[in-house]
Amino acid sequence: MLVDRYCQGWSDPDPLVRERCIRETLAPEATYVDPRTDTLSVEQLLAHISKTVTSRPGATVKRTSNVDIHHNLARFNWQVLLSDGTNLPEGIDFIELEDDHRRIRRIVGFFGPLTSCKR
């Protein structure tokens, strides 16, 4: 599945495998944004992923929900499992797909769960 292959691109310890996963799943002009970064190309995203993987060796990113999709938009939950077995709070990615749904055009990521509003 496209999203699982994309998550592998955030997890594999081999930089060549990570690059292959990202290039297979993202359109060449794909963009990525989350609370800590804003990338405007696959190359920038690969550099960001490399820094992230280096900062938490052995960590893996796993999809934790179904992929909810309509039109060319999708969303899914994910979680980072650190090498010591610690789970970081779950996040959510919203993605825009190419018309044929074979690659991702845009990713918007959020960290942690939404908080309830106080009424």
C-alpha positions in Angstrom: 0.0 0.0 0.0 1.2 3.5 -0.9 0.9 4.9 2.7 2.8 2.0 4.2 5.6 2.3 1.7 5.7 6.0 2.5 6.0 5.2 6.2 8.8 2.8 5.5 10.6 5.8 4.0 10.6 7.3 7.4 11.7 4.1 9.2 14.3 2.1 7.2 17.8 2.4 8.6 19.3 2.2 5.1 19.3 5.6 3.4 19.1 4.1 -0.1 16.0 2.1 0.9 14.5 5.3 2.5 15.2 7.2 -0.7 13.7 4.5 -2.9 10.5 4.4 -0.8 10.1 8.2 -0.8 10.8 8.6 -4.5 8.3 5.7 -5.4 5.5 7.2 -3.3 5.9 11.0 -3.8 5.5 13.0 -7.0 8.7 14.8 -8.0 7.1 18.2 -7.0 5.7 16.9 -3.7 5.7 19.2 -0.7 5.7 18.3 3.0 4.8 20.4 6.1 4.5 19.6 9.8 4.9 21.7 12.9 8.7 21.6 12.7 9.5 21.8 9.0 8.3 22.9 5.6 9.9 21.2 2.6 9.3 22.2 -1.0 10.9 19.2 -2.8 11.5 15.5 -2.4 15.2 16.3 -1.9 14.4 18.6 1.0 12.1 16.0 2.5 14.8 13.3 2.2 17.3 15.6 4.0 14.7 16.2 6.8 14.0 12.5 7.1 17.7 11.7 7.3 18.1 14.2 10.2 15.1 12.7 12.0 16.3 9.1 11.6 19.7 10.1 12.8 18.2 11.8 15.9 16.3 8.6 16.9 18.1 5.6 15.6 16.0 2.4 15.4 12.7 4.2 15.5 9.9 3.2 13.2 6.9 4.9 11.9 3.7 2.8 11.6 0.3 3.5 10.2 -2.2 3.0 13.1 -5.5 3.6 11.3 -7.2 2.8 8.0 -6.5 5.2 5.2 -9.6 7.4 4.8 -9.8 8.6 1.2 -12.2 10.6 -1.0 -11.5 12.4 -4.2 -7.7 13.0 -4.3 -7.5 13.5 -0.5 -6.7 11.1 2.3 -5.8 11.0 6.0 -4.3 8.4 8.3 -3.0 8.1 11.8 0.6 7.1 12.5 2.8 6.5 15.5 6.6 6.5 16.1 7.9 3.5 18.1 11.4 4.3 19.5 14.0 1.6 19.7 13.5 1.2 23.4 9.8 0.3 22.9 8.4 3.7 23.8 5.5 4.9 21.7 5.4 8.6 20.9 2.0 10.3 20.8 0.0 9.4 17.6 0.0 11.9 14.8 -2.1 12.4 11.7 -1.2 13.1 8.1 -3.4 14.6 5.4 -2.3 13.8 1.9 -3.2 15.0 -1.5 -2.8 12.4 -4.2 -2.2 12.6 -7.9 -5.3 12.0 -10.1 -4.4 8.3 -10.6 -3.8 7.9 -6.8 -0.4 6.3 -7.5 1.7 9.0 -5.8 1.4 11.7 -3.2 1.5 15.3 -4.2 1.3 17.0 -0.8 1.5 16.0 2.9 0.4 18.0 5.9 1.3 16.4 9.2 0.2 17.1 12.8 1.7 15.7 16.0 -0.4 14.3 18.9 -4.1 14.0 19.4 -6.5 16.9 19.2 -7.5 18.3 22.5 -11.2 18.7 23.5 -12.7 22.1 23.5 -14.0 23.5 26.7 -17.7 24.6 26.6 
